[in-house]
Amino acid sequence: MIRDRYARFLASRYRILLGYVGLINVLTGVLLLAPCLALAAFPEELSLAWGLAAPGLGLAACGSLLWGLFLPRGGESLSYQEGAIIVVLAWNAALLTGALPFMWVGGLDFTRAFFESASGWTTTGLTVIDVASAPRLLLLLRSLLQLAGGAGLAVIMLSALAGPSGTGLSAAEGRGEQLLPNVRRSAKLVVSIYGGYVILGWGALRLAGMDAFDALNHACTALSTGGFSTRTGSIGYWDSPLLEGVVMVLMLLGMMNFITAYTLLRGKFDVVRKNGEIRLATLLIPAAFIILFFGVTTGLYPNLGDQLRVALFESVSALSTTGFTTTSYGPWSGLGWLVLIILMVIGGATGSTAGGLKQYRVYALYRGLLWEFRRALLPQTAVTAPDVWAGESRRFLSDADLRQIASYAFLYLATLAAGAGILTGYGHPFRESLFEFASALGTVGLSAGITTSPAPDGLLWTQTAGMILGRLEFFVVFVGLTRLAGDLATLAQALGKRRQAGETEIRNGKECGGQK
């Protein structure tokens, strides 16, 4: 009896969850249709528009059906686990549907199309298509996928529309912090900040020398720390110090926590100065720049300007997990590779568009380590706790907080080692394999030349798994899949018992009729 009631409860909850998945699917479908607006500028690609319109309209139609049938008016509050289920289902739908244009328009097989879709949604930037010959509609789609995936716009828009449900979803996607007490107002503010960045970035890139199409794509992919480019040589194609400076500013804005950005916009510079992530970034970028300049670029490039530009740009690109580049890493020494790998592993700020282990976790572990040393020197009766500044508040870290952060760091590094080992198994040197998988897991996009269209399917699926796990931060995938599998088993068992009971009732009815 209790199991039957629980099964009915699960069924009612899953109808609500499917309603939210439907709403996200509508937003995703509209996003796939958005590049078709560029047909006014590129009418020669009209014959290709069906490859984007068909999956977009199909997903939007299915989503509208689920939304209309199951989503209650006024929304419904969701738990973290329910949010994880929605995120897993919605991301799977987005990844699969996003792969179709790359198959139908780009001519890729399913493995490479799914890889390109995952690289876009996760803001990684590794690519298997030839951007020199790709249609402009497809290039614009890639940029918009990164723009949406970077800020989690599907979840943010859902929060704005669905009220209280947004808390569970945002937390499940690694965005549990809010700018304002109200979830809806926080979501709208994030969209406003992000949209303002894109507009200003587009204008700045135009002034720096890009044409309108290139500027739009690079504004989207710089702020989303995605790194997809419309040129084979990435930012190095333009060979412009001014343009590189604009791109670096956009990358830094993209890797900044939205709460920190909001605090900065309100002029609270002293609070921002205390922020642990800002402090760590202002230490790492100059340190990486100095090491790369004296240890790598000085001996490789002929003039001082190139030496300085390459060292600084590559440091910012790696730490922000954007993946734009101005050079090739083939001639670099092992020291240069090591610096970039460390920066890619650390990554950007929490609550930003960046990937990686995240600066907050690294800074918290550093503060915890200092605390352990200090505690050893204090009297046993002394009560202390490590503290960090995040947003506008000072937080004290408990042992549970540090254990959780350390567990995540161990899981991240273990996955990095396993992924690099798999790539090494495909015959690549360990240095290049570690670099490539650090780029995939950190959703960076810098490449050592391993990720190419002719690469084996198994290697590309390994990279794809790394991108998804890195973007959704492991736990939401594990929680969502485990809870989904358990709930489906419970519902299937209840349905089987109900069917068996119905068959028994029919059989008994026939026996009674025969006796009469």
N, C-alpha and C positions, 0 to 999 in steps of 0.2 A: 504494500500500500504506500509506504514512504517512498520507495523507488519510483512508483508510478507518479506520485505527486511531483517528485523532483524532475522526472522526465517531462512532465507537462510544463513545469516551470522553465526548463531548458528550452523547450520548443517555443515558448512565448518570448524568451529573451533572444533567441536566434532570429526570430522574425524581426525584432527591433535592430539587431546587429546587421541583418541583411538590408534593412532599410537604409542604414548609414552607409554601408558598402555601396548601395545603389546611388546615393547622393554623391559620393566621391567618384563613382564611375561616370556620372553625368559631367562633373567638372573635368575629369580626365579626357572624356570624349570631346568636350568643347576645346580643350587644349590641343588635341590632335587636329582639330579643324582650323585652328588659328592661323597656321602658315598659309592657308588658302587665301587669306586676305591680301597676301603679297602678289597675287596673280595680276592685280592692276599694274604692278611694276614689271612683272615678268609674264606677259600673256603667252609667250612661246612655250611655257610649261603647263598650259591648261590641260593638256592630255594626260599629265601625270597626277593631277589633283585628285583623281578618284582613289589613288593608292593611299591618300591620307584621309579623304572624306569618308570612304567606306568603313574603315575601322572606327573612326571617330563617331560617325552617326550610329553604327551598330552598338558600340559601347554605351553611348548616351541613351539610346533607346532602351537597352536592357536595364541600365541604371534607373531610368525614369520609371520603368515598370516596378522595380523593387522598391524604389523610393515611394511611389504612390500607394503601393499595396501594404507596406509594412511599417513605414516610419510614422510614429505617432505625432500628432500636432503638439508643438511646444517642446519637442525633444524629450530625451530621457537621460538621466544621469548614468554614467558608465563607470565600472571599476577598471583598474589598470589591466587586469587580465582580459576583460572584454574589449578594451581598447587595443590590446595586443592582437586579438583575433581579427578585429577590423583592419588594422594596419597590415597584417599578413595577407588577408584576402584581397584588400584593395591594391596592395603593391604587386601581388601576383597578377591581378587583372591588368594593371598598368604596364607591367613588364611585358606580358604576352601581347597585349594589344599594340603597345609601342613598337614591338618587333615587326609587325605586319608591314608598315610602310617601307622598312628597310629591305624586306623580302620583295614586295610588289613593285616598288619604285627603284630601290637600290640594287636589286638582283642578287642579294645575299641569300645563302642557305639559312636554315633555322638557327643553327648554332651561332653563326656570326651576326645574324640579325638580332637575336636575343642578347648577345654580348654587347652590341652597340646600344640597344635599348637600355640595358642595365647600366652601361657606362654613362648614359645620359641621365637617367633618373637618379642615380647615386652620385652624380656630379664628379665622376672619376676623370673622364677625358681620354682614357685609352681608346684607340680607334682601330678599326680594321677596314675602313673605307678609304678610297682615294678622294680626298677633298678637292683635288684639282679638277676632277671630271664629274663630281657629284652634282645633281641638280640643286639649284638654290633653295627650292622648297624643302628639300631634305636637310640641307645645312641649317636652315632656319628652324626646322623641327627639332634638330639636335640641341640647338641653343635654348629653345623654349622648354625642352625636357629638363635641361640642367637648371634653368631659372626656377621652374616649379619644384623640382626635386630638392634644390638647395635650401629653400626656405620652408619646405614642407607645405606648399601652398594649398594642397588638397586638404590637409588637416586643418590649416589655419582658416581656410574659407569655411570648412565645416564647423569650426568653432564659432565663427562669426554668425553662421546661419542657425546653428542648433543649440546655442546657449550653453546649458550646464554640461552637455556631453563632451564639450571640447577639452575639459580637464583630463579625463581618462585617455583620450586620444593623443593629446599633446605629450602627456607623460610617457605614453607607450612609444612615441616616436622620438624620445629623448629630448623633449622640449617642455618639461614640466614647469619651468619658471615662467612667471607672468610679469609683464611690464606694469600692469594696472590690476587692481583687485578683481575687476570683472573680466572674465575670459573673453567675452565678445569684444569689449573695448581693447583688450590687449591684442587680439587678433587683428583688428582693424588698424591699430597703430603700427604693428609689424608690417602689414601690407603697405601702409602709407610710407614708412621709412624705406622699405625695400624698393617700392615703385619710384620714390624720389631719387634714390641712388641710381636706378637704371636710367632715368631721364637725364640726370646730371652727367652720368658717365657717358651716355651717348653723345651729348653735346660736347663734352671735353675731348672725346676721341675724334669727333669731327674736326674740332679746332686743331687737334694734333696731327691731322693729315689723313685720316681714314675716310673712305667714302661712306655713304649713309648705310649701305647694307653691311659692310664689315664692322662699322661702329656699333650697329644694333646687336649683332651677334656677339661681339667681344664685350660689350657692356653687360649683356646677360651672363656670359660665361665667366667673366672676371668676378662679378659680384656674387655669383653662385659658387665661386671657387671651383668651377668645373673644368675650365681649360680647353674645351673644344674650340678649334680655330677654323677659319675658312681658308687658311693658307697652309701649304705643306711645311713651310719653315716656321710656323707659329708666329710669335711676335718678332722673331728675328728677320722675318720677310721684309719689314719696313726699315730696319736698321736706323731707328730714330730715337735719340736720347729723350726727346720730349714725350714721344708716345709711350716709351717704356716707363717714364715717370708717372704718367697718368694711369697706366695699367697697374703699377705698383700701389698707388693710392687706392684704386678700386679693390685690389686683392686684399689690402689691409682692412678696408671697410668690411669686406665679405667675411673675413676671419674673426671679426670682433663680435662678441656677445651682443645680442640686440638690446639687452638691458643696459649694458655698458654704453652702447651707442646712444640710447635714449638719455642716459645720465649725462653724456658728453654734450648732446644737443641742448640740454637744459642749462649748460654752463657750469655744472658742478665738477670743475676740474680737479679739486682736491680729493673728491671721492674717487674719481677715475684713477688718480695717481696712486691711491692705496690699493687698487685692485690687483690681486695676485697674478691674474692672467696678463694684464698689461705690463706688470713688472717683469714677468718671465719673458714676454715677447721682446721687450726693450733690452733685455740682456742677451737673448739668443740671436737676434738678427745682427747686431754689431759684432758679436763674437764669431758667428758664422762668416760674416763678410770679411773680417780680418784674417781668419784662417784661410778662406778661399783665395783672398787676394794675395797674401804672401806665400801660401803653400801650393797654389794651383795656377791662377790666371796670370800672375807675373811672368811665369816662364812660358806661357803658351801664346799670348796675344801681343802683337807688335807695339801698340801704343798704350799709354797710360789710361786714356779714356775708355778703351775697350776692356782693359783689365778691371777697372773700377765698376763699369756697368754690368759686366757679366757676373762678377762676384756678388754684387748687391741684388740684382734681379733674380738670380737663381736661388739665393737665400730666401727672399720673400716668397717666391713661387713655391718652394718646397715647404716652408713652414705654414703658409696659408693653405696648403694642399690644393692649389689651383692647377699647377701643371703646365703653365705657359713656359716657353723656353726661348732663348735667343742663341743657343749654341748646341753643339753635339758633345756628348760626354765621352766619346771614344778615346780621345787623347788625354783625358783627365787621369790624374794619379789616384791611387787607392785612398788617399786622404780626402780628396774631393768627393769621392763616392760615399765614404763613411759619413762625412758631414751632411750630405743630402739625405742619406738614409735616416740618420738621427732626427733631422728636422721633419721628415715625412712621418716618422713614427710618433713624434710628439704632436704635431698637427696644430689646429687652431683652437679657438675658445669654445666652450660648451654654449649651447643655445645660439650658435652661429651657423653659417652655411658650410663651414669647414669640416674636415674629417680628422682622422688620426686618433691617437690615444686621448687627446685633448689636454690643453694646457692646465686646466683646473686640476685634473687628476695628478699630473706631474708636480704641480706646485704644492698640492695637498700632501703628497708623499714626501716631498722635500721638507715641508713644515713638520710633518710627523717624525721624520728622521731627526731633525734638530731637537724636537721635543723629547725624544728618547734620550739623547745625549744630556740634555739639561736635567731631565728627571733623575738621571743617575747621580747627579751632583747635588740634588736637593734633599732635604730631610724627608724621611718616609711619610711624615704626617702632612707634607705639603700637598695641596690640591691644585693641579694645573691641567691645562688642556691646550693643544695646538689650535691656532686660530688662523682664518683666512678672511680676506675681504672679497665679497662677491656682490656686484650691484652696488647698492647703497648701505649694505648691512655687513656687520662683522659676525662671522660664524665660528663657533667652537666645534671642533671635530671630535667626535666620540670614538672609542675603540671600534664600534660597529661601523662607523663611517670609513675609517681607515682600512678595516678588513674588507669591506665591500670594494673599495677602490683598488686595494692590492690584489684582490681576487680577479677583478676585471683586467688589471694590467697583466697578470699572469696568463689569463686566457688569451688576451690579445697577442702577447709575445709568443705563446705556444702555437697559436694559429699561424703567426708569421713564420715561425721556424718550420712548421709542417708544410705550409704552402711553398716556401722556398725550396724545401726538400723535394716536393713533387716536381717543381720546375727543373731542378737539378737532375731529376730522374729522366727528364726528356732530353738530356744531353747538353744543357747549358751550364756554363761556369757558375760556381756558387755565388760569386760577387754579383754577377748580372741577375741571377735568380732572386737573390735577396732584395736587390734594388727593385726589380719588377714587381715582386709580390708585396713589398712594402708600399709601393705606389698604388697597387690595386686595393689592398686592405685599408690604406689610409685615404682612399678615394682621391688620389693626387693626380695621376695621369702622366707623370714623367716616365719616359721609357728608355730602357737600355737596348731596345731593338728586338726584344723577344716577342712582344705582342704584335703580330702581323697577320694579314689575312690567310697566308698559307700555313699558319701555325696549326699543330694538331688539335683536334676537337677537345681532347681531354685537358690539354693545357688551357684552352680558352674557358672551359667550364670551371676549372680550378680558379682562374682569375675572376670569373663571374661570381662564384660563391664568395670569394674574398671581398668583392665590391659590395655585395648585398649585406654580408655580415658586418662589414665595417660601417656601412651607412646606417643600418638599423641597430647597431651596437649589441649584437649577440643575444642579449637577454630577451629582447622583445620577440626575436625569432624563436628562441627556445620556448618561452612562455606561451606564445601564440600557438605554435604547432603542437606542443604537449597538451595544452588545454583543449584545442580543437579536436585532437585525436581522442582524448578521453571523453569529451562530450558527445562526439559522433558515435563512439562505441556504446555509451549509455542510451542514446536515442535509438540506435539500431537494435539493441537488446530489448528495449521497451516495445519497439515496433514488432519485433519477432514474437514476443509474448502475446501481444494483442492479436496478431495474426493467428497464432496457435490457438488462442482462446476462441477466436471466431470460428476456426475450422472445427474445434471440438463442439461448439454450440450447434453448428450446422449438422455435424455427424449425429449428435444426440437427438436433434430434431427429426432427422430421417429415421432413426431407430424407433422413436416414439410413434411416428407415422406408420411405420411398418407393423408395429404391434397392434395398432388400431385395425 
